C-alpha cells in the first residue's frame, strides 16, 4: 500500500515511531499551524514532502518534521501555501475577535 508515494511500512517502522514520539514531545503536543493542544489524533508532517528515494535527513530529520492536528494536516496536504496562510489568518482573526467579546 502506498501513502503519498511512501510505503505504509515506513510509518509503521520502529524508527519512525520513535522520531514521531520525539517530535510530539518537542512540539509540546501542540499543532504547529493552529496552536491547538493535541491529545490524540495527530500527524507528524514532513514540511518538505518526501518520496521513496528521499534522503534520510528529509525522512527522519527533526528539522523537516512538525506536529499537526488532523484538520491542519488535511488542509496543508490539499491546499497551496497561500490558501493555507489565508485560512490561518482568518482563523486567528476569528479567535481574537471572540476573545475580545469576552472582555
OpenMM code with the backbone's topology and positions (N, CA, C; nanometers):
from openmm import Vec3, app, unit

residues = "UNK UNK UNK UNK UNK UNK UNK UNK UNK UNK UNK UNK UNK UNK UNK UNK UNK UNK UNK UNK UNK UNK UNK UNK UNK UNK UNK UNK UNK UNK UNK UNK UNK UNK UNK UNK UNK UNK UNK UNK UNK UNK UNK UNK UNK UNK UNK UNK UNK UNK UNK UNK UNK UNK UNK UNK UNK UNK UNK UNK UNK UNK UNK UNK UNK UNK UNK UNK UNK UNK UNK UNK UNK UNK UNK UNK UNK UNK UNK UNK UNK UNK UNK UNK UNK UNK UNK UNK UNK UNK UNK UNK UNK UNK UNK UNK UNK UNK UNK UNK UNK UNK UNK".split()
positions = [
    Vec3(0.0839, -0.1183, 0.0000),
    Vec3(0.0000, 0.0000, 0.0000),
    Vec3(0.0882, 0.1244, 0.0000),
    Vec3(0.0486, 0.2258, -0.0786),
    Vec3(0.1274, 0.3476, -0.0920),
    Vec3(0.0525, 0.4653, -0.0294),
    Vec3(0.1235, 0.5464, 0.0453),
    Vec3(0.0672, 0.6698, 0.1013),
    Vec3(0.1567, 0.7841, 0.0565),
    Vec3(0.1060, 0.8677, -0.0341),
    Vec3(0.1821, 0.9796, -0.0884),
    Vec3(0.3192, 0.9344, -0.1366),
    Vec3(0.3248, 0.8216, -0.2043),
    Vec3(0.4495, 0.7758, -0.2621),
    Vec3(0.5418, 0.7020, -0.1662),
    Vec3(0.5055, 0.6898, -0.0406),
    Vec3(0.5888, 0.6215, 0.0578),
    Vec3(0.5172, 0.4942, 0.1005),
    Vec3(0.5899, 0.3872, 0.1078),
    Vec3(0.5309, 0.2605, 0.1516),
    Vec3(0.4795, 0.2756, 0.2945),
    Vec3(0.3589, 0.2275, 0.3186),
    Vec3(0.2948, 0.2423, 0.4500),
    Vec3(0.3810, 0.1816, 0.5618),
    Vec3(0.4636, 0.0836, 0.5290),
    Vec3(0.5534, 0.0242, 0.6276),
    Vec3(0.6487, 0.1256, 0.6889),
    Vec3(0.6816, 0.2299, 0.6139),
    Vec3(0.7684, 0.3362, 0.6642),
    Vec3(0.7089, 0.3967, 0.7910),
    Vec3(0.5776, 0.4239, 0.7877),
    Vec3(0.5113, 0.4888, 0.9002),
    Vec3(0.4842, 0.3930, 1.0161),
    Vec3(0.5025, 0.2641, 0.9933),
    Vec3(0.4827, 0.1658, 1.0999),
    Vec3(0.6154, 0.1177, 1.1582),
    Vec3(0.7260, 0.1649, 1.1032),
    Vec3(0.8576, 0.1193, 1.1491),
    Vec3(0.8889, 0.1736, 1.2883),
    Vec3(0.9697, 0.0996, 1.3612),
    Vec3(1.0112, 0.1417, 1.4960),
    Vec3(1.0871, 0.2740, 1.4896),
    Vec3(1.1693, 0.2911, 1.3867),
    Vec3(1.2470, 0.4147, 1.3727),
    Vec3(1.1538, 0.5349, 1.3571),
    Vec3(1.0510, 0.5216, 1.2699),
    Vec3(0.9573, 0.6326, 1.2506),
    Vec3(0.8788, 0.6616, 1.3782),
    Vec3(0.8327, 0.5572, 1.4443),
    Vec3(0.7535, 0.5765, 1.5660),
    Vec3(0.8344, 0.6494, 1.6731),
    Vec3(0.9628, 0.6176, 1.6818),
    Vec3(1.0497, 0.6834, 1.7797),
    Vec3(1.0667, 0.8315, 1.7451),
    Vec3(1.0923, 0.8612, 1.6180),
    Vec3(1.1083, 1.0002, 1.5744),
    Vec3(0.9776, 1.0769, 1.5947),
    Vec3(0.8648, 1.0157, 1.5575),
    Vec3(0.7340, 1.0817, 1.5718),
    Vec3(0.7058, 1.1141, 1.7185),
    Vec3(0.7416, 1.0239, 1.8077),
    Vec3(0.7225, 1.0475, 1.9502),
    Vec3(0.8088, 1.1641, 1.9975),
    Vec3(0.9324, 1.1708, 1.9487),
    Vec3(1.0224, 1.2810, 1.9859),
    Vec3(0.9670, 1.4153, 1.9363),
    Vec3(0.9112, 1.4162, 1.8138),
    Vec3(0.8561, 1.5401, 1.7587),
    Vec3(0.7340, 1.5836, 1.8404),
    Vec3(0.6505, 1.4884, 1.8796),
    Vec3(0.5334, 1.5201, 1.9628),
    Vec3(0.5785, 1.5884, 2.0921),
    Vec3(0.6807, 1.5323, 2.1553),
    Vec3(0.7320, 1.5905, 2.2796),
    Vec3(0.7971, 1.7264, 2.2541),
    Vec3(0.8773, 1.7348, 2.1492),
    Vec3(0.9454, 1.8607, 2.1168),
    Vec3(0.8451, 1.9740, 2.0956),
    Vec3(0.7336, 1.9428, 2.0272),
    Vec3(0.6331, 2.0444, 1.9966),
    Vec3(0.5289, 2.0582, 2.1080),
    Vec3(0.5567, 1.9952, 2.2214),
    Vec3(0.4707, 2.0050, 2.3402),
    Vec3(0.3251, 1.9679, 2.3120),
    Vec3(0.3062, 1.8726, 2.2207),
    Vec3(0.1705, 1.8272, 2.1901),
    Vec3(0.0833, 1.9334, 2.1266),
    Vec3(0.1455, 2.0339, 2.0644),
    Vec3(0.0716, 2.1477, 2.0091),
    Vec3(0.0872, 2.1520, 1.8571),
    Vec3(-0.0271, 2.1657, 1.7873),
    Vec3(-0.0253, 2.1805, 1.6424),
    Vec3(0.0577, 2.3039, 1.6066),
    Vec3(0.1514, 2.2865, 1.5170),
    Vec3(0.2411, 2.3951, 1.4804),
    Vec3(0.1780, 2.4940, 1.3830),
    Vec3(0.0573, 2.4648, 1.3364),
    Vec3(-0.0124, 2.5569, 1.2467),
    Vec3(-0.1169, 2.6391, 1.3223),
    Vec3(-0.2041, 2.5741, 1.3965),
    Vec3(-0.3140, 2.6465, 1.4620),
    Vec3(-0.2939, 2.6639, 1.6122),
    Vec3(-0.1976, 2.5913, 1.6694),
    Vec3(-0.1688, 2.6056, 1.8114),
    Vec3(-0.2535, 2.5193, 1.9035),
    Vec3(-0.3431, 2.4415, 1.8474),
    Vec3(-0.4317, 2.3560, 1.9274),
    Vec3(-0.3505, 2.2480, 1.9997),
    Vec3(-0.3845, 2.2253, 2.1265),
    Vec3(-0.3234, 2.1152, 2.2018),
    Vec3(-0.3858, 1.9854, 2.1515),
    Vec3(-0.3022, 1.8893, 2.1197),
    Vec3(-0.3494, 1.7639, 2.0616),
    Vec3(-0.3203, 1.6504, 2.1593),
    Vec3(-0.4247, 1.5839, 2.2047),
    Vec3(-0.4025, 1.4692, 2.2930),
    Vec3(-0.4005, 1.3403, 2.2112),
    Vec3(-0.4952, 1.3281, 2.1193),
    Vec3(-0.4952, 1.2139, 2.0282),
    Vec3(-0.5316, 1.2651, 1.8896),
    Vec3(-0.5016, 1.1868, 1.7889),
    Vec3(-0.5362, 1.2256, 1.6528),
    Vec3(-0.4461, 1.3338, 1.5984),
    Vec3(-0.3240, 1.3001, 1.5698),
    Vec3(-0.2295, 1.3968, 1.5162),
    Vec3(-0.1478, 1.3346, 1.4044),
    Vec3(-0.0798, 1.4188, 1.3311),
    Vec3(0.0110, 1.3754, 1.2267),
    Vec3(0.1442, 1.4430, 1.2470),
    Vec3(0.2505, 1.3664, 1.2357),
    Vec3(0.3824, 1.4263, 1.2272),
    Vec3(0.4048, 1.4462, 1.0779),
    Vec3(0.4108, 1.5718, 1.0394),
    Vec3(0.4115, 1.6124, 0.8993),
    Vec3(0.5529, 1.6392, 0.8503),
    Vec3(0.5800, 1.5958, 0.7269),
    Vec3(0.7052, 1.6323, 0.6601),
    Vec3(0.6838, 1.7690, 0.5967),
    Vec3(0.7568, 1.8681, 0.6431),
    Vec3(0.7444, 2.0036, 0.5908),
    Vec3(0.7775, 2.0032, 0.4419),
    Vec3(0.8904, 1.9471, 0.4071),
    Vec3(0.9233, 1.9214, 0.2669),
    Vec3(0.8777, 1.7793, 0.2396),
    Vec3(0.7788, 1.7613, 0.1513),
    Vec3(0.7271, 1.6262, 0.1255),
    Vec3(0.8371, 1.5302, 0.0821),
    Vec3(0.8191, 1.4037, 0.1182),
    Vec3(0.9200, 1.3026, 0.0873),
    Vec3(0.8682, 1.2045, -0.0166),
    Vec3(0.9629, 1.1352, -0.0770),
    Vec3(0.9368, 1.0295, -0.1748),
    Vec3(1.0170, 0.9079, -0.1311),
    Vec3(0.9911, 0.7921, -0.1926),
    Vec3(1.0643, 0.6722, -0.1512),
    Vec3(1.2168, 0.6875, -0.1542),
    Vec3(1.2684, 0.7640, -0.2488),
    Vec3(1.4145, 0.7773, -0.2598),
    Vec3(1.4688, 0.9025, -0.1912),
    Vec3(1.3861, 0.9696, -0.1127),
    Vec3(1.4336, 1.0878, -0.0402),
    Vec3(1.5429, 1.0472, 0.0576),
    Vec3(1.6400, 1.1354, 0.0792),
    Vec3(1.7460, 1.1045, 0.1758),
    Vec3(1.6906, 1.0988, 0.3182),
    Vec3(1.7609, 1.0253, 0.4026),
    Vec3(1.7170, 1.0061, 0.5410),
    Vec3(1.6997, 1.1376, 0.6167),
    Vec3(1.7830, 1.2385, 0.5866),
    Vec3(1.7678, 1.3640, 0.6619),
    Vec3(1.6331, 1.4309, 0.6334),
    Vec3(1.5724, 1.4043, 0.5180),
    Vec3(1.4375, 1.4551, 0.4921),
    Vec3(1.3315, 1.3655, 0.5535),
    Vec3(1.3568, 1.2346, 0.5503),
    Vec3(1.2589, 1.1402, 0.6050),
    Vec3(1.2522, 1.1461, 0.7572),
    Vec3(1.3684, 1.1534, 0.8214),
    Vec3(1.3750, 1.1402, 0.9675),
    Vec3(1.4268, 1.2646, 1.0402),
    Vec3(1.4737, 1.3628, 0.9679),
    Vec3(1.5317, 1.4816, 1.0318),
    Vec3(1.4267, 1.5651, 1.1013),
    Vec3(1.4489, 1.5925, 1.2284),
    Vec3(1.3509, 1.6674, 1.3073),
    Vec3(1.3259, 1.8074, 1.2519),
    Vec3(1.4246, 1.8637, 1.1798),
    Vec3(1.4036, 1.9967, 1.1234),
    Vec3(1.3097, 1.9946, 1.0032),
    Vec3(1.2767, 1.8761, 0.9515),
    Vec3(1.1796, 1.8632, 0.8432),
    Vec3(1.0457, 1.8078, 0.8935),
    Vec3(1.0294, 1.8022, 1.0234),
    Vec3(0.9074, 1.7440, 1.0807),
    Vec3(0.8390, 1.8431, 1.1728),
    Vec3(0.7057, 1.8397, 1.1711),
    Vec3(0.6268, 1.9243, 1.2596),
    Vec3(0.5002, 1.8496, 1.2982),
    Vec3(0.4517, 1.8800, 1.4161),
    Vec3(0.3283, 1.8206, 1.4654),
    Vec3(0.2105, 1.9021, 1.4146),
    Vec3(0.1141, 1.8341, 1.3523),
    Vec3(-0.0067, 1.8997, 1.3051),
    Vec3(-0.1287, 1.8223, 1.3513),
    Vec3(-0.2351, 1.8958, 1.3842),
    Vec3(-0.3619, 1.8282, 1.4105),
    Vec3(-0.4141, 1.7769, 1.2760),
    Vec3(-0.5050, 1.6851, 1.2803),
    Vec3(-0.5549, 1.6249, 1.1567),
    Vec3(-0.6189, 1.7287, 1.0630),
    Vec3(-0.7038, 1.8205, 1.1142),
    Vec3(-0.7608, 1.9192, 1.0212),
    Vec3(-0.6541, 2.0046, 0.9509),
    Vec3(-0.5530, 2.0513, 1.0247),
    Vec3(-0.4474, 2.1319, 0.9622),
    Vec3(-0.3653, 2.0492, 0.8643),
    Vec3(-0.3370, 1.9252, 0.8997),
    Vec3(-0.2621, 1.8389, 0.8089),
    Vec3(-0.3394, 1.8163, 0.6797),
    Vec3(-0.4694, 1.7929, 0.6923),
    Vec3(-0.5508, 1.7713, 0.5725),
    Vec3(-0.5543, 1.8953, 0.4848),
    Vec3(-0.5668, 2.0110, 0.5470),
    Vec3(-0.5688, 2.1359, 0.4700),
    Vec3(-0.4335, 2.1588, 0.4044),
    Vec3(-0.3259, 2.1412, 0.4798),
    Vec3(-0.1917, 2.1614, 0.4249),
    Vec3(-0.1661, 2.0685, 0.3077),
    Vec3(-0.2113, 1.9458, 0.3191),
    Vec3(-0.1875, 1.8473, 0.2140),
    Vec3(-0.2669, 1.8776, 0.0875),
    Vec3(-0.3811, 1.9422, 0.1023),
    Vec3(-0.4685, 1.9667, -0.0125),
    Vec3(-0.4565, 2.1069, -0.0699),
    Vec3(-0.4121, 2.1999, 0.0098),
    Vec3(-0.4114, 2.3406, -0.0311),
    Vec3(-0.2719, 2.3866, -0.0703),
    Vec3(-0.2697, 2.4902, -0.1506),
    Vec3(-0.1412, 2.5531, -0.1773),
    Vec3(-0.1081, 2.6440, -0.0585),
    Vec3(0.0176, 2.6773, -0.0390),
    Vec3(0.0595, 2.7524, 0.0804),
    Vec3(-0.0131, 2.8851, 0.0997),
    Vec3(-0.0426, 2.9597, -0.0085),
    Vec3(-0.1098, 3.0886, 0.0081),
    Vec3(-0.2511, 3.0707, 0.0623),
    Vec3(-0.3243, 2.9716, 0.0119),
    Vec3(-0.4587, 2.9469, 0.0632),
    Vec3(-0.4533, 2.9049, 0.2090),
    Vec3(-0.3555, 2.8231, 0.2444),
    Vec3(-0.3442, 2.7778, 0.3824),
    Vec3(-0.3115, 2.8948, 0.4747),
    Vec3(-0.2248, 2.9835, 0.4296),
    Vec3(-0.1891, 3.1011, 0.5088),
    Vec3(-0.3134, 3.1878, 0.5330),
    Vec3(-0.3959, 3.2070, 0.4294),
    Vec3(-0.5197, 3.2840, 0.4449),
    Vec3(-0.6140, 3.2168, 0.5433),
    Vec3(-0.6232, 3.0847, 0.5347),
    Vec3(-0.7079, 3.0089, 0.6277),
    Vec3(-0.6646, 3.0356, 0.7719),
    Vec3(-0.5337, 3.0290, 0.7986),
    Vec3(-0.4836, 3.0515, 0.9341),
    Vec3(-0.5074, 3.1959, 0.9797),
    Vec3(-0.4877, 3.2906, 0.8890),
    Vec3(-0.5119, 3.4306, 0.9254),
    Vec3(-0.6580, 3.4509, 0.9634),
    Vec3(-0.7492, 3.3943, 0.8857),
    Vec3(-0.8919, 3.4061, 0.9174),
    Vec3(-0.9244, 3.3399, 1.0504),
    Vec3(-0.8677, 3.2225, 1.0725),
    Vec3(-0.8927, 3.1500, 1.1967),
    Vec3(-0.8401, 3.2300, 1.3154),
    Vec3(-0.7208, 3.2857, 1.3026),
    Vec3(-0.6612, 3.3656, 1.4095),
    Vec3(-0.7449, 3.4900, 1.4362),
    Vec3(-0.7886, 3.5570, 1.3306),
    Vec3(-0.8723, 3.6767, 1.3480),
    Vec3(-1.0027, 3.6410, 1.4179),
    Vec3(-1.0634, 3.5276, 1.3835),
    Vec3(-1.1876, 3.4852, 1.4487),
    Vec3(-1.1653, 3.4558, 1.5968),
    Vec3(-1.0545, 3.3931, 1.6302),
    Vec3(-1.0230, 3.3623, 1.7702),
    Vec3(-1.0025, 3.4917, 1.8484),
    Vec3(-0.9300, 3.5873, 1.7896),
    Vec3(-0.9059, 3.7155, 1.8565),
    Vec3(-1.0369, 3.7914, 1.8763),
    Vec3(-1.1206, 3.7932, 1.7746),
    Vec3(-1.2483, 3.8631, 1.7854),
    Vec3(-1.3339, 3.8020, 1.8948),
    Vec3(-1.3361, 3.6704, 1.9024),
    Vec3(-1.4139, 3.6004, 2.0049),
    Vec3(-1.3589, 3.6318, 2.1442),
    Vec3(-1.2283, 3.6358, 2.1571),
    Vec3(-1.1662, 3.6658, 2.2860),
    Vec3(-1.1986, 3.8081, 2.3319),
    Vec3(-1.1994, 3.9023, 2.2383),
    Vec3(-1.2275, 4.0419, 2.2725),
    Vec3(-1.3718, 4.0609, 2.3171),
    Vec3(-1.4628, 3.9794, 2.2629),
    Vec3(-1.6034, 3.9874, 2.3045),
    Vec3(-1.6196, 3.9556, 2.4532),
    Vec3(-1.5341, 3.8691, 2.5037),
    Vec3(-1.5464, 3.8227, 2.6418),
    Vec3(-1.4773, 3.9159, 2.7421),
    Vec3(-1.4189, 4.0257, 2.6957),
    Vec3(-1.3524, 4.1184, 2.7881),
    Vec3(-1.4486, 4.2114, 2.8536),
] * unit.nanometer
topology = app.Topology()
chain = topology.addChain("A")
for resn in residues:
    res = topology.addResidue(resn, chain)
    for name in ("N", "CA", "C"):
        topology.addAtom(name, app.Element.getBySymbol(name[0]), res)
